[in-house]
Amino acid sequence: MQATAARAPGRGSSREFESTVLAVEPIMGDAILLTVGAPPSVVERLLPGQFFNVACRFPGSFDPLLRRPYSVYRADREKSSLTFLVRPFGRGSAWLAKRAPGETLDMLGPLGNWYAIPPRSQRLLMLAGGVGVAPLVMLSDDAAAQRLDIVFVMGAADEHGLLPASELRGSIEYLVATDDGSRGHRGLATEIISDYVAWADQIYACGPEPMYRTLRAVADPLRIHQRPKVQISVERGMACGFGACLGCVVETRRGMIASCVRGPVFDLDEVVM
């Protein structure tokens, strides 16, 4: 890991805090960007790929009971704020998507591990599927600040589900794919990356599990001795954040692992799927 390593949190550094909603803006169809305030110590130690567990309920209520995990889309250390990408899938996310500036949220984090940029890595390939784009935006911010070369590939059902190019900072090459062909390549985002696997020093991905299976099928024949490495962030219901409920376990070559503690970022070669 490069410059970000100095901010790496130690085990047991997670904390619960009350956060105020600062801004809400629409993005990517029915999704929103939710910006909240956070203690400077929390924002400073945050790394790309880590997440926060949010209590998606009103104070005094226990419904829904379980917290919802959200990776950080963007962190502003000067303003001490965090931005999350929220799409209303279920009851918890629908509640969160309706919050307004001035309201408060119960947050727990940062939790989990993070994407690592190894020393001497210069060319980064990022692959996002839908709302899985969130942690890769923060990663691309850090990488762009280090003047690294970035190819950012995103897939969605249609053009409304794509991230606006203006959201990416620096001289990032942005390529898109849509299922219906309304923008960019018609088909899967994984069909684009074959031209960049040999170019990349590292590959990063976040999206649904079927995307990872396709990514493996496309990339493996083009990799040499399992290089470049592929780091993925798994999608699991990480309700507790401490590995106690075991609702987020991932099968790996080293056994079953709680993704909220030793994930959500894994080496693709280590994951069984």
Disulfide bonds with the S-S distance in Angstrom:
none
